[in-house]
Amino acid sequence: MDTPLSTIAVVGLGTMGTGIAEVLALAGREVIGIDISEAAALGAVASFEASTARAVGRGRITEEQRAAALARFRTADTLQAAADAELVIEVVPESYEIKQQVFRELDAVVPPTTILATGTNALSVTRLAAESQRPERVLGLHFFNPAPAMKLVEVVSSVLTAPPAVEAVTALARELGKEPVAVGDRPGFVADGLLFGYLNQAAAMYEANYASREDIDAAMRLGCGLPMGPLALLDLIGIDTARTVLEAMYAESHDRLHAPAPILGQLSSAGLTGRKAGRGFYTYDAPGGQDVVPDALTPAASAEAGAGRAVASVGVAGSGTMASGIAEVFAKAGYGVVLAARTQEKADLAKGRIAKSLERSVSKGRLSAEARDETLARITAAGSLDAFAEVDLAVEAVAEDLEIKQQLFAALDKVCRPGAVLATTTSSLPVVAIARATARPEDVIGMHFFNPAPAMKLVEVVRTVLTADEVHATVRAVCAKIRKHPVDCGDRAGFIVNALLFPYLNNAIKMVEQHYASLDDIDAAMKLGGGYPMGPFELLDVVGLDVSLAIEKVLHKEFRDPGLAPAPLLEHLVAAGCLGRKTGRGFREYARR
């Protein structure tokens, strides 16, 4: 390490700057907080005093540690106060002009050995470094909000940055208890580079009236395990801030996925910038409030009701994991279930899989032995679709192949009684093309369950242009009875979840292709910086690279956006038979069992 970085200046005492200063002071550094606003400086001190008092109250630090940390933090209103700093971290507004002015003034103040770090999350570090008299000492140090809680720090090198400077701030980040990831200088770096493209697509999806804001957010929370839906997250970040970041990313990348959705500009211009304004995609109880309150766009409670058809018995076609899981869900909810496969043996094996699943629930105390027996008794295994003659709802869960599904629905059309609802669980195929294989397309709808069906709460309810209102109401009511959360969407590739998830995964692969960051750093960035339950490469290997490639091809074919073209690396891995966990090798290698 070429410098101990014991005295550090933080320029800009907004929420982020104050948080960074707090982290540094608690870790034993002498910290000079600099802001031209006296109110901001006073606010930073008050915030630091309050947060450390809470930490003492919760037993995280002692009163002595608090007093020492507060003594290490002082404020100033001029950059001259940074004269003795070994590291300066600027977190002023996202403007080249403002940041370059700060760097020019610092050049005249601090010693030649001082490292200058920008906290930008979207602007070019190289461009900022080129304006400095010490470009080899300029780098990016991107903390995430709130800085005291978030573990991720992106350490951003430009082509001008000297390795010792990178090593010094990387070591500092580790001493602060953070997880540093090394990245190059490109728009959004890793976490925001992947996150903001996804948020932008969600805004465009809402703007196109494809799905409601509530359904988009619920789909991504329940379907992907994300802590917040994308539109709620945009409100939290600030819609104007998000638009500024996307504009900067688009200026560098010229990728249509980064071109801000027009609605972001419209909301920003109207002052509807999210939580801080009290209104954005949602309406809040007050400016700066957290609680969403009903507004003109909030779905009425009566919208859940509708004149649907009575459903007492359900047929599930298929013998795989998804079919077994769906049959288990319906049987647990009290429905009589016919589980039909191509042969009686396959149907019996599928029912056996359900029995094992129920037994695991009993052993974990989630289900009583009596409920297990009652659930299993409601399921009839059959070796032919003829057993569906009297069911009220038929759900297929067979191979994701249009021709196979069309043949199945043609058979269901002949077997099932008039008025029965016919549902497909397809995740990527056009539902209307499946419906047209029948003489009653108005009775056909999509019910996209997520795997594992017994655990996942989401069902995407997919209406075609031919689906009857009564059929839609029936499926919504059934979802409520089986304790699933239905979200409505139209019949287009990817529906909600896959249409937002897979472009994000594809962009992560492109980062690796371009040698921008490692698999491990990208996965860490999205888990630590975005709160994702799994990193993109962990998820790709679980889903299956062949499945992922198929979905990405469907999305590219439907939307014709060059940015959605599957990454060549993904195609190469699939061609090599490296399909993820199921083959023992995908983006990573796995021990064979």
C-alpha positions in Angstrom: 0.0 0.0 0.0 1.5 3.3 -1.0 -0.4 5.4 1.6 -2.2 4.5 4.9 -5.2 6.7 4.1 -5.7 7.7 7.7 -7.0 11.2 6.9 -9.8 11.4 4.4 -11.9 14.2 3.1 -15.5 13.8 1.9 -16.8 16.5 -0.4 -20.5 16.8 -0.5 -22.5 16.2 2.7 -25.8 14.9 1.3 -27.2 11.6 2.4 -24.5 9.6 0.6 -21.6 11.8 1.7 -22.8 11.8 5.3 -23.1 8.0 5.3 -19.6 7.6 3.9 -18.2 10.0 6.5 -19.9 8.0 9.2 -18.4 4.7 8.0 -14.9 6.2 7.8 -15.0 7.8 11.3 -16.3 4.7 12.9 -13.5 2.7 11.3 -10.9 5.0 13.0 -10.2 7.5 10.2 -9.9 11.2 10.6 -12.6 12.6 8.5 -13.1 16.1 7.1 -16.6 16.7 5.7 -16.7 19.5 3.2 -19.8 21.3 1.9 -20.5 24.9 0.9 -23.9 24.7 2.6 -23.7 25.3 6.4 -27.1 23.7 6.7 -25.8 20.5 5.0 -22.8 20.4 7.3 -25.0 20.9 10.4 -27.3 18.2 9.1 -24.4 15.8 8.6 -23.3 16.3 12.2 -26.8 15.9 13.5 -27.3 12.7 11.4 -24.0 11.2 12.6 -24.9 12.0 16.3 -28.3 10.4 15.9 -27.2 7.3 14.1 -24.3 6.6 16.5 -26.7 7.1 19.5 -29.0 4.5 18.0 -26.0 2.2 17.5 -25.1 2.6 21.2 -28.7 1.9 22.2 -28.7 -1.3 20.1 -25.4 -2.5 21.6 -23.4 -2.2 18.4 -20.9 0.2 19.7 -20.0 1.6 23.2 -20.4 5.1 24.3 -16.7 5.5 24.3 -16.5 4.4 20.7 -19.2 6.8 19.8 -17.4 9.7 21.4 -14.2 8.8 19.7 -15.9 8.6 16.3 -17.6 11.9 16.7 -14.3 13.5 17.7 -12.8 12.2 14.5 -15.4 14.0 12.3 -15.2 17.7 11.6 -16.8 19.9 8.9 -15.6 22.7 6.7 -17.0 24.9 4.0 -14.0 25.1 1.7 -11.8 22.7 -0.1 -8.7 24.2 1.6 -9.7 21.9 4.5 -8.6 18.9 2.5 -5.0 20.0 2.3 -3.7 17.2 4.6 -6.0 14.5 3.2 -4.5 11.3 1.8 -7.8 10.5 0.1 -10.6 12.7 -1.1 -13.9 11.2 -2.0 -16.3 13.6 -3.8 -20.0 12.9 -3.8 -21.3 16.2 -5.3 -24.2 16.3 -7.8 -23.9 14.1 -11.0 -22.5 16.8 -13.3 -19.2 16.8 -15.2 -19.0 20.6 -14.8 -19.4 20.5 -11.0 -17.1 17.5 -10.5 -14.4 18.8 -12.8 -14.4 22.1 -10.9 -14.0 20.2 -7.6 -11.1 18.2 -9.0 -9.4 21.4 -10.5 -9.6 23.1 -7.1 -8.3 20.0 -5.3 -5.3 19.8 -7.6 -4.2 23.1 -6.3 -4.8 22.2 -2.6 -3.7 18.6 -1.9 -0.3 17.0 -2.1 0.7 15.0 -5.3 0.4 11.7 -3.4 -3.3 12.3 -2.5 -5.8 9.9 -4.2 -8.9 11.6 -5.7 -12.0 9.4 -5.8 -15.2 10.2 -7.5 -18.5 8.7 -6.1 -20.2 8.9 -9.5 -22.4 6.1 -10.5 -22.8 7.1 -14.2 -20.2 9.6 -15.4 -17.0 8.6 -17.0 -14.1 8.3 -14.5 -11.6 8.6 -17.4 -13.1 11.9 -18.5 -12.9 13.3 -15.0 -9.3 11.9 -14.6 -8.2 13.5 -17.9 -9.0 17.0 -16.5 -6.9 16.4 -13.4 -3.2 17.1 -13.0 -2.8 13.7 -11.5 -4.9 11.3 -13.7 -3.0 8.3 -12.3 -4.3 9.1 -8.8 -8.0 9.5 -9.9 -10.4 6.6 -9.6 -14.0 5.8 -8.8 -15.1 4.7 -5.4 -18.8 4.0 -5.7 -20.6 3.3 -2.4 -24.3 2.3 -2.3 -27.0 3.9 -0.3 -27.3 3.7 2.7 -23.5 3.6 2.9 -23.4 2.4 6.5 -25.5 -0.7 5.7 -24.6 -1.6 2.1 -21.6 -3.9 1.8 -20.8 -3.3 -1.9 -18.1 -0.8 -3.0 -17.2 -0.6 -6.7 -13.6 0.3 -7.3 -13.4 1.9 -10.7 -10.2 2.1 -12.7 -9.7 4.1 -15.8 -6.9 3.5 -18.4 -5.0 6.2 -16.6 -5.2 4.9 -13.0 -2.1 3.6 -11.3 -2.3 0.1 -9.7 -1.0 1.3 -6.3 -3.9 3.8 -6.0 -6.4 1.0 -6.7 -4.7 -1.3 -4.2 -4.8 1.4 -1.5 -8.6 2.1 -1.8 -9.4 -1.6 -2.2 -7.6 -2.3 1.1 -9.4 0.6 2.7 -12.8 -0.8 1.6 -12.0 -4.1 3.2 -10.9 -2.5 6.4 -14.3 -0.7 6.4 -16.0 -4.1 6.3 -17.1 -3.6 2.7 -16.9 -6.0 -0.3 -14.9 -4.2 -3.0 -15.3 -5.3 -6.6 -12.9 -4.2 -9.3 -14.5 -2.8 -12.4 -13.5 -0.8 -15.5 -14.9 2.6 -16.6 -18.1 2.1 -18.4 -21.7 3.6 -17.9 -23.2 2.5 -14.7 -20.3 0.2 -13.8 -21.6 -3.3 -12.8 -24.6 -2.9 -10.4 -26.2 0.2 -11.9 -25.2 -0.8 -15.4 -27.4 -3.9 -15.0 -30.0 -2.4 -12.6 -31.0 0.7 -14.5 -31.5 -1.0 -17.8 -34.0 -3.3 -16.0 -35.7 -0.4 -14.3 -36.0 1.4 -17.6 -37.6 -1.5 -19.3 -40.1 -1.8 -16.4 -41.0 1.9 -16.8 -41.5 1.3 -20.6 -43.7 -1.8 -19.9 -45.9 0.3 -17.6 -46.0 3.2 -20.1 -47.2 0.8 -22.8 -50.2 -0.2 -20.6 -49.0 -3.8 -20.8 -49.5 -4.3 -17.1 -50.4 -2.3 -14.0 -47.8 -0.8 -11.7 -49.0 -3.1 -8.9 -48.7 -6.2 -11.1 -45.3 -5.3 -12.5 -43.9 -4.8 -9.0 -45.6 -7.9 -7.6 -44.4 -10.0 -10.4 -40.7 -9.2 -9.9 -41.0 -9.5 -6.1 -42.8 -12.8 -6.1 -41.3 -14.2 -9.3 -37.7 -13.3 -8.6 -37.5 -12.8 -4.9 -36.5 -9.1 -5.2 -36.8 -6.9 -2.2 -38.7 -4.2 -4.2 -40.6 -4.0 -7.5 -38.9 -1.9 -10.2 -41.4 1.0 -10.1 -41.4 1.2 -6.3 -37.6 1.2 -6.5 -37.6 4.0 -9.1 -39.7 6.1 -6.7 -37.2 5.4 -3.9 -34.2 6.3 -6.0 -35.9 9.3 -7.5 -37.3 9.4 -11.0 -35.3 12.4 -11.9 -32.1 10.8 -10.6 -32.8 7.6 -12.5 -33.4 9.5 -15.7 -30.1 11.4 -15.3 -28.2 8.2 -14.8 -29.9 6.6 -17.9 -29.1 9.7 -20.0 -25.4 9.4 -19.0 -25.4 5.7 -19.7 -27.1 6.2 -23.1 -24.6 8.9 -24.0 -21.8 6.4 -23.5 -23.4 3.2 -24.7 -25.9 4.2 -27.4 -27.8 1.1 -26.3 -31.6 1.5 -26.7 -32.1 -0.3 -23.4 -30.5 2.7 -21.7 -32.6 5.4 -23.7 -34.8 6.7 -20.9 -38.5 5.7 -21.2 -40.4 8.9 -22.1 -42.6 8.5 -19.0 -39.5 9.1 -16.8 -39.0 12.5 -18.5 -42.7 13.3 -18.2 -42.9 12.5 -14.5 -39.7 14.4 -13.8 -40.9 17.5 -15.7 -44.1 17.4 -13.7 -42.2 17.3 -10.4 -43.5 13.8 -9.7 -40.1 12.5 -8.8 -41.0 9.7 -6.4 -41.1 9.4 -2.6 -39.2 12.7 -2.0 -42.0 14.6 -3.9 -44.8 12.5 -2.4 -45.8 11.1 -5.8 -44.1 9.3 -8.7 -45.4 6.0 -10.0 -47.3 5.7 -6.7 -48.7 8.3 -4.3 -47.3 8.6 -0.8 -48.7 9.8 2.5 -46.4 12.9 2.4 -43.2 14.2 0.6 -40.5 11.9 1.8 -43.0 9.4 3.1 -42.8 5.7 2.8 -46.4 4.6 2.9 -48.3 4.2 -0.3 -51.8 5.7 -0.3 -54.6 5.0 -2.8 -54.9 7.2 -5.8 -56.9 7.3 -9.1 -54.8 4.4 -10.5 -55.2 2.1 -7.5 -57.3 -1.0 -8.5 -60.7 -1.0 -6.9 -61.4 -3.9 -4.6 -64.4 -4.8 -6.7 -62.0 -5.4 -9.6 -61.0 -8.7 -8.1 -64.6 -9.9 -8.3 -66.2 -11.2 -11.5 -68.8 -13.6 -12.7 -66.6 -16.6 -13.3 -67.4 -20.3 -13.8 -67.6 -22.8 -11.0 -64.5 -25.0 -10.6 -64.6 -28.1 -8.5 -62.2 -30.4 -10.3 -59.0 -29.8 -12.1 -57.0 -31.8 -14.7 -53.2 -31.4 -14.9 -51.5 -32.8 -18.0 -47.9 -33.7 -17.7 -45.5 -35.8 -15.6 -42.6 -33.6 -14.8 -41.7 -31.5 -11.8 -43.9 -28.6 -12.8 -47.0 -30.8 -13.5 -46.5 -32.6 -10.1 -46.1 -29.3 -8.3 -49.2 -27.8 -9.8 -51.2 -30.9 -9.0 -50.0 -30.7 -5.4 -51.0 -27.0 -5.2 -54.6 -27.7 -6.4 -55.0 -30.8 -4.2 -53.9 -29.0 -1.1 -56.5 -26.3 -1.8 -59.2 -28.9 -1.8 -59.7 -29.5 -5.5 -60.2 -33.0 -6.9 -57.3 -33.4 -9.3 -56.7 -35.7 -12.3 -53.0 -36.0 -13.1 -52.7 -37.4 -16.6 -49.5 -38.4 -18.3 -48.8 -40.3 -21.6 -48.7 -43.6 -19.7 -50.1 -44.9 -16.4 -46.6 -45.6 -15.2 -45.5 -42.0 -15.8 -48.6 -40.7 -14.0 -48.0 -43.0 -11.0 -44.4 -41.8 -10.8 -45.6 -38.2 -10.8 -48.1 -38.9 -8.0 -45.2 -40.6 -6.1 -43.2 -37.4 -6.5 -46.1 -35.5 -4.9 -46.2 -38.1 -2.0 -42.5 -37.5 -1.3 -43.0 -33.7 -1.4 -46.0 -34.0 1.1 -43.9 -36.2 3.3 -41.1 -33.6 3.5 -43.7 -31.0 4.5 -44.9 -33.3 7.3 -41.3 -34.0 8.5 -40.7 -30.2 8.7 -43.9 -29.6 10.6 -45.6 -27.7 7.8 -48.3 -30.2 7.2 -50.1 -32.7 9.4 -50.2 -36.4 8.5 -53.9 -36.2 8.2 -53.7 -33.3 5.7 -51.1 -35.2 3.7 -53.3 -38.3 3.4 -56.4 -36.1 2.4 -54.3 -34.2 -0.2 -53.0 -37.4 -1.8 -56.5 -39.0 -1.8 -57.7 -36.1 -3.9 -55.3 -36.9 -6.7 -56.1 -39.5 -9.4 -53.3 -40.7 -11.6 -54.4 -41.4 -15.2 -52.6 -42.7 -18.3 -54.8 -40.8 -20.8 -56.4 -37.4 -21.3 -59.7 -39.2 -21.5 -59.8 -38.8 -17.7 -60.4 -35.1 -18.2 -63.9 -35.6 -19.6 -65.6 -34.0 -16.5 -63.0 -31.5 -15.2 -63.8 -27.8 -14.9 -60.3 -26.6 -15.5 -57.6 -28.3 -17.5 -54.0 -27.1 -17.0 -51.2 -28.4 -19.2 -47.5 -28.5 -18.1 -45.8 -30.4 -20.9 -42.7 -29.6 -22.9 -42.1 -26.0 -24.0 -42.7 -26.7 -27.7 -45.5 -25.1 -29.7 -46.3 -28.1 -31.8 -46.5 -30.4 -28.8 -48.8 -27.9 -26.9 -51.0 -27.4 -30.0 -51.5 -31.2 -30.4 -52.3 -31.4 -26.7 -54.9 -28.6 -26.8 -56.5 -30.1 -29.9 -56.9 -33.3 -27.9 -58.3 -31.4 -24.8 -60.8 -29.7 -27.1 -62.2 -33.1 -28.0 -62.1 -34.6 -24.5 -63.1 -31.7 -22.1 -66.7 -30.8 -21.7 -68.2 -27.6 -23.1 -67.5 -24.7 -20.7 -64.3 -26.1 -19.2 -61.4 -23.6 -19.0 -58.2 -24.7 -20.8 -55.0 -23.2 -19.4 -51.4 -23.4 -20.6 -48.4 -22.9 -18.3 -46.1 -21.7 -21.2 -43.5 -19.2 -20.2 -42.5 -18.0 -23.7 -44.9 -19.3 -26.4 -47.8 -17.3 -27.8 -50.9 -18.4 -25.9 -53.2 -17.4 -28.9 -51.3 -19.8 -31.2 -52.1 -22.6 -28.7 -55.7 -21.4 -28.3 -56.2 -21.6 -32.1 -55.6 -25.3 -32.0 -59.0 -25.6 -30.4 -62.5 -24.7 -31.6 -63.0 -22.6 -28.5 -60.2 -20.1 -28.2 -62.3 -18.0 -25.9 -61.9 -20.7 -23.2 -58.1 -20.7 -23.4 -55.9 -18.7 -21.1 -52.3 -18.7 -19.8 -51.6 -19.6 -16.2 -47.8 -19.3 -15.8 -46.8 -20.9 -12.5 -43.2 -20.6 -11.3 -41.0 -23.4 -10.2 -41.3 -24.9 -7.6 -45.0 -24.4 -7.8 -45.9 -25.3 -4.2 -43.5 -22.6 -2.9 -43.7 -19.8 -5.5 -46.7 -17.4 -4.9 -46.9 -15.9 -8.4 -49.1 -16.8 -11.3 -49.0 -14.7 -14.5 -52.5 -14.7 -15.9 -52.2 -14.3 -19.7 -55.2 -13.1 -21.7 -55.2 -13.4 -25.4 -57.3 -11.1 -27.7 -59.8 -14.0 -27.8 -60.0 -14.9 -24.1 -63.5 -14.4 -22.6 -63.9 -12.1 -19.6 -65.7 -15.0 -17.8 -62.6 -17.2 -18.3 -60.3 -14.5 -16.9 -62.5 -14.0 -13.9 -62.6 -17.8 -13.3 -58.8 -18.1 -13.2 -58.4 -15.1 -11.0 -60.8 -16.7 -8.5 -59.0 -20.0 -8.7 -55.7 -18.3 -8.0 -57.2 -16.8 -4.8 -58.4 -20.2 -3.7 -55.0 -21.8 -4.2 -53.4 -18.9 -2.4 -51.4 -17.6 -5.3 -51.0 -14.0 -6.3 -52.3 -13.4 -9.9 -50.9 -10.7 -12.1 -52.6 -9.8 -15.4 -50.6 -9.4 -18.6 -51.1 -9.6 -22.3 -50.0 -12.3 -24.7 -46.6 -11.3 -25.7 -43.1 -12.9 -25.3 -41.8 -13.2 -21.8 -45.0 -11.8 -20.2 -43.8 -9.7 -17.2 -41.1 -11.6 -15.4 -39.1 -13.1 -18.2 -39.4 -10.0 -20.3 -37.6 -8.0 -17.6 -35.4 -10.7 -16.2 -33.7 -12.2 -19.2 -32.4 -8.9 -20.8 -30.7 -8.2 -17.5 -29.2 -11.7 -17.5 -28.1 -11.3 -21.1 -26.4 -8.0 -20.3 -24.5 -9.6 -17.4 -23.2 -12.2 -19.9 -22.0 -9.5 -22.2 -20.0 -7.9 -19.4 -18.1 -11.2 -19.0 -17.7 -11.5 -22.7 -16.1 -8.1 -22.9 -13.8 -8.9 -20.0 -15.3 -6.0 -18.0 -15.7 -7.9 -14.7 -15.5 -11.4 -13.4 -18.4 -13.8 -12.8 -17.8 -13.6 -9.0 -17.6 -9.8 -9.0 -20.8 -9.4 -11.0 -22.7 -11.9 -8.8 -21.4 -10.2 -5.7 -22.3 -6.7 -7.1 -26.0 -7.7 -7.7 -26.4 -9.5 -4.4 -24.7 -6.9 -2.3 -25.6 -3.8 -4.3 -29.1 -4.7 -5.6 -30.4 -7.0 -2.9 -30.8 -9.8 -5.4 -31.2 -13.3 -3.8 -28.8 -14.8 -6.5 -26.3 -13.3 -8.8 -27.1 -13.5 -12.5 -24.6 -16.3 -13.2 -25.8 -18.3 -10.2 -29.4 -17.9 -11.5 -28.5 -18.8 -15.1 -26.9 -22.0 -14.0 -29.9 -22.9 -11.9 -32.5 -22.1 -14.7 -30.4 -23.9 -17.3 -28.5 -22.2 -20.1 -30.5 -24.0 -22.8 -33.7 -22.7 -21.3 -32.3 -19.2 -20.9 -31.1 -19.2 -24.5 -34.5 -20.3 -25.8 -36.3 -17.5 -23.9 -33.8 -14.9 -25.1 -34.3 -16.0 -28.7 -38.0 -15.7 -28.3 -37.7 -12.1 -26.9 -35.3 -11.1 -29.6 -37.6 -12.5 -32.3 -40.6 -10.7 -30.9 -39.2 -7.3 -30.1 -36.5 -7.2 -32.8 -34.2 -5.1 -30.6 -30.5 -5.6 -31.3 -29.8 -5.3 -27.6 -31.9 -8.4 -26.9 -29.8 -10.6 -29.2 -28.5 -13.5 -27.1 -24.9 -13.1 -26.1 -22.6 -15.3 -28.2 -21.0 -16.7 -25.1 -24.3 -18.2 -24.0 -24.8 -19.8 -27.4 -21.3 -21.2 -27.3 -21.8 -22.8 -23.9 -25.1 -24.3 -24.9 -23.6 -25.7 -28.1 -20.8 -27.3 -25.9 -23.4 -29.0 -23.7 -22.6 -26.8 -20.7 -26.1 -26.2 -19.5 -25.6 -25.4 -15.9 -26.1 -27.3 -12.7 -28.1 -30.1 -14.5 -25.0 -31.0 -16.5 -22.4 -30.3 -13.9 -21.0 -27.3 -15.8 -22.3 -24.0 -17.0 -20.8 -20.6 -16.2 -19.3 -22.5 -13.2 -18.4 -26.2 -12.6 -20.3 -28.2 -10.1 -19.5 -31.4 -8.2 -21.4 -34.4 -9.7 -23.7 -36.2 -7.3 
